[in-house]
Amino acid sequence: MLNEHDLKMIHTLSQNDHEFSELMNKIKEEQRFCLSKISHEVRNPVTLINSSLQLIEQQHPEVKTFAFWKETMEDLSFLRTLLDELSSFNNGDILHTESKDLSEWIPHFISTIKCSPSFSNICLEMSENLPTVIWDFTKIRQVLHNLIRNSWEASPQDSDLIFKVSFEDPFIQISIKDHGCGIPSSIHTTLFEPFQTTKSNGTGLGLAICKKIVESHHGTISVFSQTKKGTTVTIRIPSNPFNI
């Protein structure tokens, strides 16, 4: 798997060599196509298996008491989630942008999130000078929701999450701070790599998807964490990623 050094070298070579850049784009498209095809081919039988098991359960409710039936249904559900997230990761850099006033969008997003009892303890700190930005808001919402959920899962019950937004032209900076258990230093370097997770039921793709979406907006994502003190995740994205 390519590391950060490899990616920087590819980026530098792509900027300096047009033919190399075109070749890398072709390789990326081929990789995307192969991953989409594999995901599609796997999803079809998984869907059929899921439908068959649900039909069996409807017609024979007693199967719910069978050994490992519950575990089998949970495993199948996890597999479907994994396929969904694999698709999100594969398409993380395909953007459909639109223009929105961030000073209106951020409060609306937070108010929507806080409708869930789990996320009701979010404290919003927002600069007054937030501009209109050109982003893929569906994907940015996915990033923020994922990061908020991670912070909530790592935090003590009823603990506040601090959601802070500021503007330093041309960058919007969004940070999410929790007071949870922190992230072990041993996994800091691999935190955003695919299939890396410390959760028993995690796919290991959530943060990798976040990173891919943020970088597709020409932004950065970083983490500062202290064990037993909490974690702050910060993303910095240009207000107009395609005019920098």
C-alpha positions in Angstrom: 0.0 0.0 0.0 1.2 3.5 -0.8 2.4 5.6 2.1 2.4 9.4 2.5 5.9 9.7 1.0 4.8 7.7 -2.0 1.7 9.8 -2.5 3.8 13.0 -2.3 6.2 11.7 -4.9 3.4 10.8 -7.2 1.9 14.3 -6.7 5.2 16.0 -7.5 5.8 13.8 -10.6 2.3 14.4 -11.8 2.8 18.2 -11.6 6.1 18.1 -13.5 5.2 15.5 -16.1 2.0 15.7 -18.1 2.3 12.2 -19.6 2.9 10.7 -16.1 -0.1 12.6 -14.8 -2.3 11.1 -17.6 -1.0 7.6 -16.9 -1.8 7.9 -13.2 -5.3 9.1 -14.0 -5.8 6.1 -16.2 -4.5 3.8 -13.5 -6.9 5.4 -11.0 -9.8 5.0 -13.4 -8.9 1.3 -14.0 -8.7 0.8 -10.2 -12.0 2.5 -9.6 -13.7 0.3 -12.3 -12.2 -2.9 -11.0 -13.3 -2.1 -7.4 -16.8 -1.1 -8.6 -17.1 -4.3 -10.6 -16.0 -6.5 -7.7 -18.3 -4.7 -5.3 -21.2 -5.1 -7.7 -20.6 -8.8 -8.3 -20.3 -9.5 -4.5 -23.4 -7.4 -3.7 -25.7 -9.4 -6.0 -25.4 -12.8 -4.2 -25.3 -11.0 -0.8 -28.6 -9.4 -1.5 -30.1 -12.7 -2.6 -28.8 -14.5 0.5 -30.2 -11.7 2.7 -33.6 -11.9 1.0 -33.7 -15.7 1.4 -32.8 -15.6 5.1 -35.5 -13.0 5.7 -38.0 -15.1 3.9 -37.0 -18.2 6.0 -37.4 -16.1 9.1 -40.9 -14.9 8.1 -42.1 -18.4 7.3 -40.4 -20.2 10.2 -40.0 -17.7 13.1 -38.6 -20.5 15.2 -35.2 -20.2 13.4 -34.6 -17.1 15.6 -33.9 -19.5 18.5 -31.4 -21.6 16.5 -27.8 -21.5 17.5 -25.8 -18.8 15.6 -28.9 -17.5 13.7 -28.6 -14.1 15.2 -24.8 -14.0 14.6 -25.3 -15.0 11.0 -27.8 -12.2 10.4 -25.4 -9.7 12.1 -22.5 -10.9 10.0 -24.6 -10.4 6.8 -25.6 -7.0 7.9 -21.9 -6.1 8.5 -21.0 -7.4 5.1 -23.6 -5.1 3.4 -22.3 -2.2 5.4 -18.8 -3.0 4.3 -19.9 -3.1 0.7 -21.6 0.3 1.1 -18.5 1.9 2.6 -16.3 0.3 0.0 -18.4 2.0 -2.6 -18.2 5.3 -0.7 -14.4 5.0 -0.5 -14.1 4.2 -4.2 -16.2 7.2 -5.2 -14.9 9.6 -2.5 -13.1 11.8 -5.0 -16.0 12.2 -7.4 -17.6 15.5 -6.5 -20.9 17.3 -7.3 -20.3 20.8 -6.0 -22.7 23.6 -5.2 -22.5 27.0 -3.7 -23.9 27.6 -0.2 -23.6 30.2 2.6 -21.6 28.4 5.3 -23.0 30.8 8.0 -26.4 29.3 7.3 -25.5 25.8 6.4 -23.4 25.0 9.5 -26.2 25.9 12.1 -28.7 24.0 10.0 -26.4 20.9 9.9 -25.8 21.0 13.7 -29.5 21.5 14.5 -30.3 18.5 12.3 -27.6 16.4 14.0 -28.8 17.4 17.5 -32.3 16.0 16.7 -30.7 12.6 17.6 -30.5 12.2 21.4 -27.0 10.7 21.0 -25.7 14.0 19.6 -27.6 16.5 21.6 -24.6 17.6 23.6 -22.8 19.3 20.7 -21.6 22.8 21.5 -21.2 25.0 18.3 -18.6 27.7 18.2 -18.7 29.6 14.9 -16.9 32.6 13.5 -19.1 35.5 12.2 -17.2 35.9 9.0 -18.0 32.6 7.4 -18.2 32.9 3.6 -20.1 31.2 0.8 -18.2 28.1 -0.2 -18.2 25.7 -3.2 -18.2 22.1 -1.9 -19.9 18.8 -2.4 -22.1 19.2 0.6 -23.4 15.6 0.6 -19.9 14.3 1.0 -18.9 17.0 3.5 -22.0 16.1 5.6 -20.8 12.5 5.4 -17.4 13.4 6.7 -18.7 15.6 9.6 -21.3 13.0 10.6 -18.7 10.3 10.7 -16.3 12.3 12.8 -19.0 13.4 15.2 -20.1 9.8 15.6 -16.6 8.7 16.3 -16.1 11.4 18.9 -19.4 10.5 20.6 -18.5 6.8 20.7 -15.2 7.6 22.4 -16.7 10.0 25.0 -18.2 9.4 28.4 -22.0 9.6 28.6 -23.4 13.2 28.6 -20.0 14.6 27.7 -19.9 17.7 25.5 -18.5 17.7 22.0 -17.1 21.0 20.8 -17.7 21.8 17.1 -15.7 24.8 16.1 -15.7 26.5 12.7 -13.5 29.4 11.7 -12.3 31.2 8.5 -8.8 32.1 7.6 -8.9 33.1 4.0 -9.0 31.0 1.9 -9.4 28.1 4.4 -12.4 27.0 6.4 -11.2 25.2 9.5 -13.6 22.8 11.3 -12.5 21.0 14.5 -14.4 18.5 16.6 -13.1 18.0 20.1 -14.2 15.3 22.6 -13.2 14.5 26.1 -13.0 10.8 25.6 -10.4 8.0 26.0 -8.1 9.3 23.3 -6.4 7.4 20.5 -3.4 5.1 21.3 -0.2 6.6 19.9 0.7 3.3 18.3 -2.0 3.7 15.6 -1.6 7.4 14.9 0.4 6.8 11.7 -2.1 4.3 10.3 -5.3 6.0 11.4 -6.5 7.0 8.0 -5.4 3.9 6.1 -8.2 1.6 4.8 -9.3 -1.4 7.0 -7.5 0.0 10.1 -9.9 0.0 13.1 -9.9 -0.6 16.8 -13.7 -1.1 16.9 -15.0 -4.7 17.2 -17.8 -3.9 14.7 -16.0 -1.4 12.5 -15.2 -1.7 8.8 -12.0 0.3 9.0 -13.1 2.5 6.1 -14.8 5.5 7.9 -11.7 7.6 8.4 -10.2 6.6 5.1 -13.4 7.8 3.4 -13.2 11.1 5.3 -9.6 11.6 4.3 -10.3 10.9 0.6 -13.3 13.3 0.5 -11.3 16.1 2.3 -8.3 15.7 0.0 -10.6 15.7 -3.1 -11.5 19.2 -1.9 -7.8 20.1 -1.7 -8.0 20.0 2.0 -6.2 18.3 4.9 -7.4 16.3 7.9 -5.3 15.9 11.1 -5.7 14.5 14.6 -4.4 15.5 18.0 -5.1 13.1 20.8 -4.0 12.4 24.3 -4.8 9.2 26.1 -7.7 9.6 28.7 -7.8 13.4 27.8 -9.6 13.4 24.5 -9.2 13.9 20.8 -9.5 16.8 18.4 -9.9 16.2 14.7 -9.4 19.2 12.4 -10.1 19.6 8.7 -9.0 22.5 6.6 -10.7 23.1 3.3 -10.5 26.0 0.8 -13.7 27.9 0.4 -13.4 27.3 -3.3 -11.1 24.3 -3.7 -11.0 24.7 -7.5 -9.8 28.2 -7.5 -6.6 28.1 -5.5 
